[in-house]
């Protein structure tokens, strides 16, 4: 194994250890759709993005930047997240950083899942106008 791969795996292990140091493992009732079994959330106990609109997401310092912990956790486990994608919490817990509960989706899919979780009717796709 090359030195670069060893450094990368060491870096990933360090990041995972930093994340898990501020995590409380809690059973929130989430059932993993792949296995059909209960799966515990890893709830972040550190700093978050506040109480305003869109608040409550976990935050940490990484390379002198404040970053969203759930995105770091997903990226650390699964790789790069393109700019046109978002990370959805399938367990619906904003503080959860368990990479098994996170999924990369489009903005539209994320909004649709949010509406369904809130009991709202998902917005229908608008039909394109045909100009004469």
N, C-alpha and C positions, 0 to 999 in steps of 0.2 A: 504494500500500500504506500502511495506517495506521501510525502510530508504535508502537502497541501490538503489531502483528504483527511489526514490525521488531525490537522489543525481545525478543519471544518467540523469534524465530528466532536472535537474537544469544545469548540465554540458553541455548538448546538447543545451539548451536555451542560455547559455553564449557563446558558440561557434557560434551559429547562429547569435547572436547579434553582435559579433566581426566581423563576415564576412559581415553582412549587413551594418555595419558602414562605410565600404569602397567600397560600391557598388553604381553604378549609373544605374537606371532602364531605358533601352533604347529599343525602338521598332526597330528592325533591319530587319524586314520583314519575320522573321521565322514564319512558320505556323505549329502548333502542329499537328502531324499526327494522334493523337488519337481523337482530337476534331474537327480538320479542321479549327480552329480559330487562329488568330494571337496571339503570345505569346511573351512577352517582355523578352529580355535578361537582366541578372543582371551582368553588366560589372564591373569587378574589377578595382578600381582606385589606388590601392596600388602598392607595389613593384612587379616586375615580374622577370622572369628568363633571361632577357637580349635579345640581338638582334641576337645572333649567331644561328647556326643550332639547331632547336628544341626549340628556345627561344620564349618569349612572353607569357608564361604560368604564371598565378598569383602565388605569393609566400607570405607566412606569417610565423611568429614565433608562435609556439605552443609547450608548455612544453620545452622551450629552444632549439627547433629544427626548422629548416626552412623546411616547408612542402608546397606541391602544394595545393592551396586553392580549386580547383575544386574537388580534391580527398577528401579533408576534408568535403566539402559540401555534396558530394554524400554519404560518409560514415556516416555522421551525420544524414542524412535523411533515408538511406536505409540499413545501416549496412556494415559489413566487405567486403572488396574487396580481393579476393584470389590473390596470387602472379602471377598466369598465366593469369590474366585478366587486361584489361586497361579500362579507362573511356573515352568514346567517346563523343565529343560535337556534338550533332545532329544538332545544329544551325550553326555549323562550325565557331564559334567565340571562339578563344582560351581564351579570358579574361572572358567568361561567366561562372558564378558560380551558375546559377539557376539549382537546383537539378532536375527539371522537364525536362531540356534540356540535361541532362547527362545520359548516358547508359553504363552499364558494358558489354564489348564485348571482344572477343579474339583479339590477335595481328593481326592475318590474316584478320579478319572482319574490324578492324580499318583501316588497310592499304587499303583494298578494297574500303571502304567508302571514304577515302581520295582521292584515284585515281579517283573515279567517280565524286567527288566534283570538282576536278581540270580538268575534262573533258578528262581524260586519259582512255584508254581501260584497264579494270582490267586484271591483270596477270592471265593466265590460270594455273590451277593446273597441275603440271607435272605428266606424267604417270610413274609409277614404272617400272623399267627395270626387265624383266624376265631373270634370268640367266639360261643358259642351262647346 
